[in-house]
Amino acid sequence: MLANPMDSEIVNNAADLRYETHVEGHTAFAAYKLHGEVITFTHTIVPEELGGRGIASRLIKFALDDVRAQGLKVIAQCPFVAAYIEKHPDYRDLLV
C-alpha cells in the first residue's frame, strides 16, 4: 500500500537550507538561501515517482506559513513558488 503523501511530515532542514518531506523512500524539497530577514526560494524538487500528487503545493504552503511565522520576507526565484503565490494571493504580502 502506498503512503499517503498528505500524512508525511514536512520539516525545515536548516542545515541543508531546504524544507523537505520524505514519501515512499523519496525526498521532495524546496531549497532556499537566507540573507538576514529575506528568504530566497531557489528551486523545488519533487521526484518523478511522486509527481502529480500535490506534494510540492503542500511543501510550499508549509514553507510559506513557516516563513510568515518567522517574520521573514520572500524572494520567489523558484518558478513553482512564484506560481503558488500568484494562485494564493494571501501570501503576496510576504514578497519583498
C-alpha positions as CSV (number, residue, x, y, z in Angstrom):
1,M,0.0,0.0,0.0
2,L,1.4,3.4,-0.9
3,A,1.9,6.0,1.8
4,N,-0.5,9.0,1.8
5,P,1.7,12.0,1.0
6,M,-0.6,14.2,3.0
7,D,0.5,12.3,6.1
8,S,4.2,12.9,5.6
9,E,5.9,15.3,7.9
10,I,7.5,18.4,6.5
11,V,10.4,19.9,8.2
12,N,12.7,22.9,7.8
13,N,16.1,21.2,7.4
14,A,18.1,24.4,8.2
15,A,21.4,22.6,8.0
16,D,20.8,21.8,4.3
17,L,18.8,25.1,3.6
18,R,15.6,23.4,2.5
19,Y,12.1,22.4,3.5
20,E,11.7,18.7,2.9
21,T,9.4,15.8,3.2
22,H,10.0,12.1,2.8
23,V,7.5,9.9,1.0
24,E,7.9,6.3,-0.1
25,G,11.6,6.4,0.2
26,H,11.9,9.7,-1.9
27,T,12.7,13.2,-0.7
28,A,10.9,16.2,-2.1
29,F,12.3,19.6,-1.1
30,A,12.2,23.4,-1.6
31,A,15.7,24.8,-1.4
32,Y,16.4,28.3,-0.2
33,K,19.0,30.9,0.7
34,L,18.7,33.0,3.8
35,H,20.0,36.6,3.9
36,G,19.0,38.4,7.1
37,E,15.3,38.7,7.1
38,V,14.9,37.6,3.5
39,I,14.5,34.0,2.3
40,T,15.0,33.3,-1.4
41,F,13.4,30.1,-2.7
42,T,15.7,28.9,-5.4
43,H,14.1,25.6,-6.6
44,T,11.6,23.0,-5.7
45,I,12.3,19.3,-6.5
46,V,9.7,16.5,-6.4
47,P,10.9,13.1,-7.7
48,E,9.1,11.9,-10.7
49,E,7.7,8.9,-8.7
50,L,5.8,11.4,-6.5
51,G,4.6,13.8,-9.2
52,G,1.0,14.9,-9.6
53,R,0.1,14.2,-6.0
54,G,0.1,17.7,-4.6
55,I,3.3,17.3,-2.7
56,A,5.0,20.4,-4.0
57,S,2.0,22.6,-3.2
58,R,1.8,21.1,0.3
59,L,5.5,21.7,0.8
60,I,5.4,25.3,-0.3
61,K,2.3,26.1,1.8
62,F,4.1,24.8,4.8
63,A,7.2,26.7,4.0
64,L,5.4,30.0,3.4
65,D,3.4,29.6,6.6
66,D,6.7,29.0,8.5
67,V,8.3,32.0,6.8
68,R,5.3,34.1,7.9
69,A,5.6,32.9,11.5
70,Q,9.3,33.9,11.5
71,G,8.5,37.3,10.1
72,L,10.7,36.9,7.0
73,K,10.1,38.3,3.5
74,V,10.3,36.1,0.4
75,I,12.0,36.3,-3.0
76,A,10.4,33.7,-5.2
77,Q,13.2,32.9,-7.6
78,C,11.8,29.4,-8.0
79,P,9.1,29.4,-10.7
80,F,6.9,27.0,-8.7
81,V,7.0,29.2,-5.6
82,A,6.2,32.3,-7.7
83,A,3.2,30.5,-9.3
84,Y,2.0,29.2,-6.0
85,I,2.0,32.8,-4.6
86,E,0.3,34.1,-7.7
87,K,-2.5,31.5,-7.2
88,H,-2.8,32.1,-3.5
89,P,-2.9,35.9,-3.1
90,D,-3.0,35.7,0.7
91,Y,0.8,35.0,0.5
92,R,1.6,38.1,-1.7
93,D,2.3,40.2,1.4
94,L,5.4,38.0,2.0
95,L,7.1,39.2,-1.2
96,V,9.9,41.6,-0.9
